[in-house]
């Protein structure tokens, strides 16, 4: 009986391996349909063809600008992104995300680790209960959704960084740490100080003084980790140094509105915490992903000076 069971299991296991290998061999170059089914008479034909050639074929990424109800969060009242803003966003995402990683890390990095779907939403996702706005989401390392695309202003780099590019790097950092765990030492740095239901009431100065680069970083550990990465990548030297200055309390600091704010001495060295968190994130990116975050940031900042050229 034991021998019979073993023989049957061996046969089934062998057949399973054969079938799995056969199935793998039959997989195509993309998980999406790349056959040309575009309507040449459509007003969006040129853009659709560009998306196919710039995202779908080289990166196996489905760039969705036509909002899909089934792929949207039904808890919010949302509107689609306009064609004009979708065109601008698609070019900016490629220029400031895909092309940057391609140059600094390697051409295959995002082919292997990037999302498979990028979904644009025209409106913000506003939560009237908490008074917060959702700017982006990353789902299971597969899909990134960017909101508020209809508010895109290509002439305002700071606004684009705050609403889109920081969100983009934030969500991608989530994808990376979902694949390879971030350092466990990070969990201890601000243990007991996270505020998942009241973070939105922090000012930037208060958050920095507690060791968080943004109020949202103070919501939970994983958000803290990716906020360190995302903020460093899009902040200029002056902006990053200002965060560190706000973190060096007690005393009087200038808040985000230009007003003096007196921060009490609570025994927390916010600046030291932020620098320690950044050091852990920097080493993790280098050791786990072979990403030099300093070079990545330099490339992003250099490209931001030429945004108008790629949109013309």
Residue pairs with C-beta under 8 A, 6 or more apart in sequence:
28 34
29 60
30 56
30 57
30 60
31 60
31 116
32 56
32 60
32 62
34 52
34 56
34 57
36 52
38 45
38 48
38 49
38 52
39 45
42 48
43 83
44 83
47 83
47 86
47 87
47 90
50 90
51 63
51 65
51 90
54 90
54 94
55 61
55 62
55 63
55 90
55 94
55 98
55 118
56 62
56 63
58 111
59 98
59 110
59 111
59 114
60 111
60 116
61 114
61 115
61 116
61 117
61 118
62 116
62 117
62 118
63 90
63 93
63 118
63 120
64 71
64 117
64 118
64 119
64 120
65 80
65 81
65 83
65 86
65 89
65 90
65 120
66 80
67 78
67 79
67 80
67 81
67 119
67 120
67 121
67 122
68 119
71 117
71 119
71 143
72 78
72 119
72 121
72 145
73 125
73 134
73 137
73 145
76 125
76 126
76 127
76 134
77 123
77 126
78 121
78 122
78 123
78 125
78 147
79 121
79 122
79 123
79 150
80 121
80 122
81 89
81 120
81 121
81 122
81 149
81 150
82 122
82 149
82 150
85 120
85 122
85 149
85 150
85 152
86 120
86 149
88 152
88 154
88 311
89 120
89 146
89 149
89 152
89 164
91 310
91 311
92 154
92 160
92 164
92 165
92 307
92 310
92 311
93 118
93 146
93 168
95 303
95 307
95 310
96 165
96 168
96 300
96 303
96 304
96 307
97 110
97 165
97 168
97 169
97 172
98 110
98 114
99 303
100 296
100 299
100 300
100 303
101 109
101 110
101 114
101 296
102 109
102 110
103 299
104 291
104 292
104 295
104 296
104 299
105 289
105 290
105 291
105 296
113 175
113 176
113 179
113 289
114 172
114 175
115 138
115 141
115 142
115 143
115 144
115 172
115 175
116 142
116 143
117 142
117 143
117 144
118 143
118 144
118 145
118 146
119 143
119 144
119 145
119 146
120 145
120 146
120 149
121 145
121 146
121 147
121 148
121 149
122 148
122 149
122 150
123 147
123 148
123 150
124 133
124 134
124 135
124 147
124 148
124 151
125 133
125 134
125 147
126 132
126 133
126 134
127 133
127 134
130 197
130 200
131 200
132 200
133 147
133 148
134 147
135 146
135 147
135 148
135 163
135 164
135 167
136 144
136 145
136 146
136 147
136 167
136 168
136 170
136 171
137 143
137 144
137 145
137 171
138 144
138 171
138 172
138 174
138 175
138 178
139 145
140 178
141 175
141 178
141 179
144 168
144 171
144 172
144 175
146 164
146 167
146 168
148 163
148 164
149 164
151 163
152 160
152 163
152 164
153 159
153 160
154 160
154 307
154 308
154 311
155 308
157 304
157 307
160 307
161 234
161 235
161 304
165 233
165 234
165 300
166 230
166 231
166 233
166 234
167 230
169 229
169 230
169 233
169 234
170 226
170 227
170 229
170 230
171 226
173 225
173 226
173 229
173 230
174 222
174 226
176 285
176 288
176 289
177 222
177 225
177 226
180 288
180 289
182 222
182 225
182 280
182 281
182 284
183 280
183 283
183 284
185 280
186 221
186 224
186 225
186 277
186 280
186 281
187 221
189 211
189 273
189 276
189 277
189 280
190 210
190 211
190 212
190 218
190 221
190 224
190 273
193 210
193 211
193 218
193 268
194 218
194 219
194 220
194 221
194 224
195 202
195 218
195 219
196 219
196 220
199 207
199 215
199 216
199 218
199 219
200 215
200 216
201 215
202 210
202 212
202 215
202 218
203 215
203 255
203 256
203 261
204 214
204 215
204 243
204 246
204 255
204 256
205 246
205 253
205 254
205 255
205 256
205 261
205 263
206 215
206 261
206 263
207 213
207 214
207 215
207 217
207 218
208 243
208 244
208 246
208 247
208 270
208 271
208 274
209 246
209 247
209 249
209 253
209 263
209 266
209 268
209 270
210 218
210 268
210 270
210 273
211 247
211 268
211 269
211 270
211 272
211 273
211 274
211 277
212 218
212 224
212 227
212 270
212 274
213 227
213 228
213 231
213 232
213 243
213 274
214 227
214 231
216 223
216 227
217 223
217 224
217 227
217 228
217 231
218 224
224 277
225 277
225 281
228 274
228 277
228 278
228 281
229 281
229 285
229 293
231 240
231 243
232 240
232 278
232 281
232 293
232 297
233 293
233 296
233 297
233 300
234 300
235 243
236 301
243 274
244 271
244 274
244 275
245 253
246 253
246 254
246 255
246 270
247 270
247 271
247 273
247 274
248 270
248 271
249 263
249 264
249 265
249 270
250 263
250 264
250 265
250 266
251 262
251 263
252 260
252 261
252 262
252 263
253 260
253 261
253 263
254 260
254 261
255 261
281 293
282 293
282 294
285 291
285 292
285 293
286 292
286 293
